[in-house]
């Protein structure tokens, strides 16, 4: 016979918690036997040796908040899957929760059937999110990638280093670049070495090729 999935609910709203427990305890192969009004109480239960399969975790709690507690739960009960269940749909909080190891993020406005289905998805290895939450995560990921791309697009090349890259692309050697810019050969060498480091290349041709490909010059 398949063992019941042990579910813990870390939630300080007693009315909401009672409703969720009632629904889950009527589901086949599920048992929501642990309800804790704070993460500290849940930690104490874990320290006593009890281990859940799934933790439904609120964000706004007395004491430590749910997102800050995520890493502690993952450390104390590494086999447990944590699903954030909250009224908060703030994009930054959602992103933090996902990065901290949450296996799903559901809003409390979800129906009981949706919450139960989310737990089934987690058990099967999925990562459930409501469409609204998924969109916020994707938007945040896209914004972060855009910021990264913008930073990488410049590679933090200075105006002087850009001048040297242009002259390198024209085929000038170090002495000719130094004469053109009225600087010493040693200064040119220093700039070129920094350009190599920033572009992650080791040769003049590599630097010029990447600078042209990335439209730095």
N, C-alpha and C positions, 0 to 999 in steps of 0.2 A: 504494500500500500504506500502511495506517495505521501511523504511527510508534509505537514502543513507549513506554509510560508509564514514565518513569525514576523509580524509587522509592529514597529513601535511608532507612536505618534508623539512628537514633541511640539506641543501646542498649548498656549495659555488661555485660549477661549474655550471654556468648558462646554458650552452649547454646541459649538462647531465640532469639537472633538468627539462628543457623544454621538453626533449624527454620523461622522465618518466611521467611528468604531462599529456602530450598529450595522452599517452597510457592509463593511469589510468582513465582519464576523458571520454574515449570512452568505458570503461567497464560498464556493467550493475550494478546499485546500488552502484557505487563508485564515489567519488568526491575528487579530489586533489586540493583544493582551497587555501591551505596555503603553500607558499614557503618562507623559511627564510634562509638567507645566513650565519647565526650564531645562536648558541643556545641562546645567549643573546636576540636576536630579537624574538625567539620563546617563551622565558620566558615572555617577555613583552606582547606578544599576549595572553598567558595563564593568566597573571595577569589582562588583560582587561575583562576576563570572557569567552573567547572562549575556547572550549575544543574539541580536535580531538578524533577520535576512534583509529586511527593508526598513529604512528609517524615513518617515514622513516628517519633514523639518520645516517649521515656521521660521520666518526671518526676524520679525520683530518680537522679541521675547524679553522678559525681565532678566537682568543680568547680561551674560554674554549673548550677542545676537547670533542668529542661525548661520550666517555666512562665515563669521569668524570662527564658529564652532566646527565647520566642515572638516578642516584639517585634523582636528582632534578626534572626531569620529572616525576618519579614515585611518588614523594611527591606532586607535583603540580597538576598532572593529573593522579591519581591512577587508573582510569578506562581505561586509554589509554594503548595500547600495543605498545611497541617500537621494531622496527626491524632495526638492524644495516645494513647499505647498504654502502659498502666501497670497495676500492681496496686493503685494507690491509688484508692479510691472516696470520698474525703473530699469532702463537698458544697462546702465553701469553695474547695478547690483546683480542683474541676471548674468552679465558677462563674467563678473567676479565669481559667482557661484559655479558657473560652468568650468571656469579655469581652475577652481579649487577642488573640482572632482565630483560635482553633483551629477547624478545619473539621469536627472530629469528636472524640469521646472514647470510646475502646474499652478495655475491661479485658483484661488478659493472660489471664484465664480464658476469654476468647472462643475459639472453635475457629478453626483456620486458615481454614476456609471462611468463617466470619463476618468475619474480618479482611480476607480477599480481597474479600468482598462489600462491606465498608465502603469499601474503596479504589475499587471500581467506582461506588459511590454518590457519592463525592467527585468523581470524574472527571465524573459526570453532573450535578454541581452540588448534590448533596445534602449533608446534615450528619449522618452516622451516629452513633448512640449506642446502647449496649445499653439495654434497657428499664430496668434498675436505675439507670444513669447518667442517663437522661432523666428519671426520676422525681425524682432528687436535684436536678437542675437546675430542674425545675418547682417543687419545694418551696422551693428557695432563692429563686427569683424571686418566689414567692408571699409568702414571709416578708419580702423586701425591699419589696414593694408594700404589705404590711400596715403595716410601719414607716413608710413614706412617707405612707400614708393617715392613720395615727394622728397624724403630725406636722401634715399638712395640715388634719386635722379641727379642730385647735385654732387653727391659724394663728398660734400663739404670742401670742394676744391676752391682755393682762394683765387682772387683775380690775377695775382702774379703767377700762380701755378697754371692758370688757364692760358696766360700769355705764352708760357714756356711750352705748354702742350701744342698750341697753335704753331709755334716755330718748329717744334719737333715734327709736326705733321707736314711742314713745308720742307723737311729734310735737312734742317740745320743741325750741326753738331754742337757740343757743349760750348766750345770757344766762340762759335758764331752766335749762339744764343746769348752768351755773356756780353759780347760786343753790341748786339742789337738792343739789349736791355740795359746796357751800361752797368752791369754788375759783375762780380767776380765769378770765375769758373767754379770755385768752391760753393758759392751761393747757389749757382745753377744745379750743382750736384746734390746739394741738400734738398732743394725743391723737388728735383726729380725723384729722389728716394722717397720723399713723403707722398708724392703722386703715386708711385708704385704701391706703397702701403695702402693708400686710400682706395685704389682701384683693384687691389689684390692681383697685381701682375708683377713680373720680374724683368721685363725688357722694354726697350723704347718702342718697338713695334707693337708689343702687347698693350702698352699704355695708349698709343695713338689709336690703335684699332678699337679699344674699348671706349675711348673718349669720343670717337666718331660714331660708334654704335649707340652710345647713350646720349648722343647729341650734346656733349659737354663743350664742344668747340664747333 
